[in-house]
Amino acid sequence: MQTSTAIRNYLVHTTGIQLGFLTDQNFDMLPLYLLHRFEMVEGTLFNKSVIFAIDKGLVKLTPYDIKRSMETIFNKLMKPVIYCTPAISSTERNRLMQYGVQFIIIGKQMFYRSF
C-alpha cells in the first residue's frame, strides 16, 4: 500500500489531482499470473473509475508483456488500466507509449492517452 500512497502523492504534487482509491475491491476474476505480477487498486481519476496495476517487480516484463497484461485486465474488468512502476528504462517507456499503454513512473513521468 506504500506504492499507492506514492502514486497519490505524485499526482497531487504534479497535477493537483486528488486521487481516490476504493477499498474492498474484488479482482478474483483475473488470471492468477496477473495477480502475481501486479497489485491491483481501483480508484477514481478525473471522475472516472480506473484500475492501477502496480508492478510488484517479481517478474521482468517486456513492454509487449505489459501491453498484453493491461489489455487482459481491461477486457476482464472493462475499466481503463494504468500501469504503475517505480522505474523503467527510456527505451521501454518509449515502447509503452508506442503501444498506447497508459502508465505512471512514480515520481518521474505519467502518460495518459484517454484522459
N, C-alpha and C positions, 0 to 999 in steps of 0.2 A: 504494500500500500504506500510505501515511501515514494515509489515511482509515480503513482497517481498524484501525490502531493506536489512532486517536482513538475509534473505536467501542468497542474492547476496554477502553480506559482509562475511558471514560464509564460503561460498565456495571459495571465493578469499583468505581468510585468511588460510584455511586448505589445499587447493589443488592448489591454484594459478589459478584456472579456472575462466575466465571472463564469467559470465552468461549473456546472452542477453534475455531480456523479450520483447515480441511482444505486441504491443498495438492494441486496437480496435478489439479484437477477439470476436467472437460471440459464445456463449455457449447456445443459446436458444433451441437447440435440446436435451439438458439434462433434465431429470425429475426435477421438482421443488424441491423435497425433497433434491436432491443433491446440487442444487444452494443455498438452505437454510443452508445446513451443511458446505459447502466449498466455499472459494473464489477461483475461477479458474483463473490461469495465465498461458499463453502459453509462452514458452521460448525455447532457444536452449542450449543444453548441449552436449559437445563433438560432435558438428556439427550435432546434431540430434534434431528434434523438439519434445518437451515433454510438458506434462501438469503438472503443480504443483497444487495439490489440497490442499489448505491451510485450515486446520481445524479452523472454526470460534469459536469453543468451546461452541456453543449454545445447543448441544445435547451430552450427554455422550455416546460414541460409544465403543462397544466391538471390539477387534481385528477382529472378524468374520464380524461384521458390516462394518468395514473399508475395509476388503478384498473384500466383495461384492460390496461396493461402488466403489472401484478402478476398479474392473472388469467391472462394468456397464459403468463407464466413458470411459474406454479403448474400450469397444465394441461399444459405440456410436461415439467416435471421432477417433478411430483407430490410437492412438498415445500412447506411453508409458506414464504412470501416476506415479507421485511421491507424496506420502502423506507427508504433512508437518505439524508439530505441535511444539509448544514451549516446551511441556513436556509430558512424558509418563512414566509409571512405567516399571521397568525392566521385569516384567512378561509379560506385554502387548507387550513390544519391542521384547522379545523372541518369542512370539506367531506370531507377524507380520513377523519375519524372517522365522519361520516355514512355514507360508502361502506363503512366497515368495513375500511379499508386499515391494516395494521399498519405502524408507522413508528418511526424514531428520528431526531429532530432533534438532531444531535450536540452535546452539551454543554448541551442545554436540556430536551428532553422525549422521552418514549417512549410508545407506545400499542401494547399487545399485547392483542388480544381473545381469542386462542386459547391463551394460556399461563396 
